[in-house]
């Protein structure tokens, strides 16, 4: 994409974003019933027994991904993209959209599912936005990524926010019959879909323990509004910060060396106005 002018790149990215938003706005009716419950009720065997789904987030996320995948294929066909899945489970991204007419036009799309916190429904636990390791630092690297990072015109999240059903309403031990289908309480309900570029909802903290993952903000209204900590700083500062996360050493007020792992420290080091940090989108303390 090196020969493509920057303004054309922006136009293509904005068009993809608009098309993807239009697409996800139609998904609520596909995955939920009129009362907001998930249309998926459980697993069916050849004897027509239905087994309810566990509320485990990994299970729910995978089934949701499978559930909407036919729609993803419809989207790709409608807008002239080929869908390329990752070679391995831990590769980035979940799906690559490659233009059927021009293979230089590629978009990364990761699938994210999160649930509202029962005691603070305006928040979720947040999620990871991909690695800030080798492929993020070396934009020509093919390690753990489908195509080199710099070949993608944009890096998008397609997300689903949902509510978990009360554990008292879901009996995971019971076996249902087909005639009971509509009486089964879904394990999740009340879906909200969102589309955002990953830098737009990034925090300045690692997303998962000791692994090299970028963390997201976790206030739901800010996620839906693409209102991350880098909102006023832009994608270039986001890239610069996470490419150098924990690698720059400065001398602290106590005279001891310390590694930069906070956005305010990084901006001071770069000479950028710290008032540009979108502080209200900082991660909520757990």
Secondary structure, DSSP 8 states (H G I E B T S, - for coil): -TTS-HHHHHHHHHHHHHHHHHHHTTTHHHHB-TTSBBS--EEE-TT-EEEE----HHHHHHHHHHHHHHHHHHHHHHHTEEEEE-SSTT-B-SEEEEESS-TT-EEEEEEEEEE-BTTBTTB----EEEE-SHHHHSTT--TTBSS-GGG-SEEEEEEEEEEE--GGG--TT-EEEGGGGGGS--SEEEEEEEEEEGGGGEEEEESSTTS-EEEE--BHHHHHTT--TTTTT-HHHHHHHHHTTTT-EEE-TTS-EEE--SHHHHHHHHT--GGGS-GGGS----
